[in-house]
Amino acid sequence: MNKILILTAVEAEKEAVLKGLQGNARFEVRAGGVGPVEAAVSATAALCSEAASYDLVVSAGIGGGFPGVAEIGSIVIADSVALADLGAETPDGFVGVDKLGFGSNRLPVEEALSVRLVEALRARGQSVHYGPILTLSTVTGSAQSAAELIRRVPGAAAEAMEGYGVASAARRSGIPFLEIRGISNTVGPRDRAAWRIGDALAALETAATRLSEVVPT
């Protein structure tokens, strides 16, 4: 792979990724904005530019980890990405866009490379989980909401706001996709005092270092 595009949401995430990459010229890192719409627009613009010739697209940043699955300071590598809040409310509860017959709210990742990244992180003693990462326009703020998300996507490992947007742009361009999240907080009741942004950014930096090692040349 000669050229890899990494999209973060904000500059702090971008800087952590760049620090981990240690000047590896094969990677281009951009801060594309917060939320699935901004992420999709930014990814599409990058992929459609005249100079674009990417072999891999990565959504990277920090996010929330589901309790008992991904602890604060750990890393989650997506085995799939799910747009968890796109659908309709019904008398029987939430129904996703897939069950409404309007397409899929779940997209795949580049499995072989994702698994290699997980293995490389574990070999260095890093706490890492491989599982679904949810994309939400409104992040979770209660235990009830967290439980509902787990019901919708069994095995959910983390939540963030950009992955599905980036993945959708990559899929339309026929380019493999990965998602990486450093965990800053526990999904559930919103407690900013308990967040550990620094630890999450440090985990993201570590993940970027290992990514630069496992991506084939």
Summary of the structure (lengths in Angstrom):
residues: 217
radius of gyration: 16.2
end to end distance: 5.0
largest distance: 53.3
contacts: 783
relative contact order: 0.26
helix: 36%
strand: 28%
